[in-house]
Amino acid sequence: MPDIFFKCGWCGKHLVVDEVGVGLEIPCPDCKKIVVIPKIRFAHECPQCNERLILAYTMRGETLECPLVDMKSPNWSVELRT
């Protein structure tokens, strides 16, 4: 199953979980507050690796680190504007 990218509504930390976790409550690894893994999401294609990423609507306008692009590359983030 694909991963879902979303952010903590309390501290803004970017989080990634497997799609099977939709609707579950988990603690944020940074602020430790409980967040719900969102159901509402959209697909965005990484312009570097062409992988289809599943994102929560709260990720609009955020810069996302694609987990499949080599981290040593200077252009490994994607700004979401959809």
C-alpha positions in Angstrom: 0.0 0.0 0.0 1.2 3.5 -0.7 2.3 6.0 2.0 0.3 9.1 2.9 2.1 12.3 3.5 0.5 14.7 6.0 1.5 17.1 8.8 0.8 17.4 12.5 -2.0 19.9 13.1 -0.3 20.9 16.4 3.4 21.5 15.5 3.5 21.2 11.7 5.9 18.2 11.6 5.7 16.4 8.2 4.6 12.8 8.8 4.5 9.7 6.5 2.5 6.6 7.3 1.2 3.6 5.3 -2.2 4.0 3.8 -3.6 1.2 5.9 -3.4 3.6 8.9 -6.1 6.0 7.6 -8.3 7.1 10.4 -6.1 5.9 13.2 -4.9 8.2 16.0 -1.1 8.3 16.5 1.2 10.4 18.6 3.3 13.0 16.7 7.0 12.0 17.1 7.9 15.7 17.8 5.2 17.2 20.0 3.7 13.9 21.2 0.1 15.2 20.7 -2.4 12.8 19.1 -3.1 13.3 15.4 -5.5 11.5 13.2 -4.2 10.1 9.9 -6.3 11.9 7.3 -8.7 10.3 4.8 -8.9 13.2 2.4 -5.9 13.2 0.1 -4.8 13.8 -3.5 -2.1 12.3 -5.7 0.9 14.3 -6.9 3.6 13.1 -9.2 7.2 13.8 -8.1 8.8 15.7 -11.0 12.2 14.0 -10.5 11.3 10.3 -10.1 7.7 10.3 -11.4 6.5 8.3 -8.4 2.9 9.0 -7.5 2.8 10.4 -3.9 -0.5 10.3 -1.9 -0.8 13.5 0.1 -3.3 15.1 2.6 -4.8 18.4 1.5 -2.9 20.0 4.5 0.3 19.5 2.5 -0.7 22.1 -0.1 2.0 24.7 -0.4 4.5 22.7 1.6 7.9 21.5 0.5 8.0 17.7 0.5 11.0 15.5 0.6 10.3 12.6 -1.9 11.6 9.4 -0.2 12.6 7.9 -3.5 14.9 10.7 -4.8 18.5 10.5 -3.8 18.9 12.7 -0.7 22.3 13.9 -1.9 20.8 15.6 -4.9 20.4 19.4 -4.4 16.9 19.4 -5.9 15.2 16.6 -4.0 12.2 18.4 -2.6 8.8 19.1 -4.3 6.7 22.2 -3.6 3.0 21.3 -3.8 0.9 23.9 -5.4 -2.2 21.9 -6.5 
